[in-house]
Amino acid sequence: MAQAVVGPCYGCVGLDSSPPWRDKNGMTEDLTFDRSDVGPHGSAVSVSPLVRRLVAPNGGPYTFTGTCTYLIGRDDVVVLDPGPDDDVQFDALVKAIGAAHVAAIIVTHTHKDHSPLSRRLKALTAAPIIGCAPHYAARALGAGEVNLLDASSDLDYQPDRVMGEGDRFEGRDFRLEAVPTPGHTMNHLAFALLEEKALFSGDHVMAWSTSIVAPPDGSMGAYMASLEKLMGRDEVIYWPGHGGPVTEPARFVRGLLHHRRMRATTITERVAAGDRTISVIVERLYSGLDPKLKGAAALSVFAHLEELVARDVVKTEREARLGGEYWVG
């Protein structure tokens, strides 16, 4: 198929804000998206006793209204996901910080709409950059394969401290605990705010849309395992990297799992019906989709096919490829 061209930011994609899919028995997924406006750009808004949210001016089909930067704490603050390297965002963030001491700059993952501004903020405040590891892909490139997501990754990101499962950062009045959630990217971390039973879910779980999971940077198998992992946690609210909060996390994550399983089943059925290429499957499954999003849809279907091939549900020649042919049986 033709190269799938994706936009400049890959936080999330409005592929799944259409009516819910039905399985072969007519059952719909328990998943409703919230596309409410999350407020103006340029000013930090208090969303809980310990958290303020600042929305970056980078809205679009891949980022909704913009990347959400969070300031956690009061006099002693942490800045989580400073955002893109943008002068307007930087000035707004400095204004929001005011006279507070920046104890750390935390990054969930290294897409260019989340991590680059960390370096300018560190230069200003001397605060350490902590959180996710530098960018790495889920797998090596296959023969003749090109990584279409190269332009989306912040390859200059170098943290002062990489956090792993259960690692904590403690401020004067809060504790943040790292929760690895690979899938959207392999270095993706969520962070639990223990005092409020809240989870900063980055781009792993968002209320406005599903996340893009695209090889080779992302992995559908890892993404599904990370969703299963969250089902065992007890947070009562998620603060995502784009859009408003997830207010019923257990129900919503369960819906995401069901949604992805239904989609994998539907893709398998399309292949069994003779739709042998990703471009044909995208046209069948995403009728009426904004043409700007078709590249992202192709990568999403590819991620499912890669996982289905790994489980020997779907066949292909040698290895799953974006331009390959697929069959069942």
Stockholm file with secondary structure:
# STOCKHOLM 1.0

chainA/1-329         MAQAVVGPCYGCVGLDSSPPWRDKNGMTEDLTFDRSDVGPHGSAVSVSPLVRRLVAPNGGPYTFTGTCTYLIGRDDVVVLDPGPDDDVQFDALVKAIGAAHVAAIIVTHTHKDHSPLSRRLKALTAAPIIGCAPHYAARALGAGEVNLLDASSDLDYQPDRVMGEGDRFEGRDFRLEAVPTPGHTMNHLAFALLEEKALFSGDHVMAWSTSIVAPPDGSMGAYMASLEKLMGRDEVIYWPGHGGPVTEPARFVRGLLHHRRMRATTITERVAAGDRTISVIVERLYSGLDPKLKGAAALSVFAHLEELVARDVVKTEREARLGGEYWVG
#=GR chainA/1-329 SS CCCCCCCSCCSCCTTSCSSCCBCTTSCBCSCCCCCCCCCCBSSCEEEETTEEEEECSCCBTTTBTCBEEEEESSSEEEEECCCSSCHHHHHHHHHHHTTCEEEEEEESCCBTTTSTHHHHHHHHHCCCEEESCSCCCSSCCCTTCCCTTGGGBCTTCCCSEECCTTCEEECSSCEEEEEECCSSSTTCEEEEEGGGTEEEEETTSCSSSCCCCCTTTCCHHHHHHHHHHHHTCCCSEEEESBSSCBSSHHHHHHHHHHHHHHHHHHHHHHHHTTCCSHHHHHHHHSTTCCGGGHHHHHHHHHHHHHHHHHTTSSEESSSCCTTCCEECC
#=GC SS_cons         CCCCCCCSCCSCCTTSCSSCCBCTTSCBCSCCCCCCCCCCBSSCEEEETTEEEEECSCCBTTTBTCBEEEEESSSEEEEECCCSSCHHHHHHHHHHHTTCEEEEEEESCCBTTTSTHHHHHHHHHCCCEEESCSCCCSSCCCTTCCCTTGGGBCTTCCCSEECCTTCEEECSSCEEEEEECCSSSTTCEEEEEGGGTEEEEETTSCSSSCCCCCTTTCCHHHHHHHHHHHHTCCCSEEEESBSSCBSSHHHHHHHHHHHHHHHHHHHHHHHHTTCCSHHHHHHHHSTTCCGGGHHHHHHHHHHHHHHHHHTTSSEESSSCCTTCCEECC
//
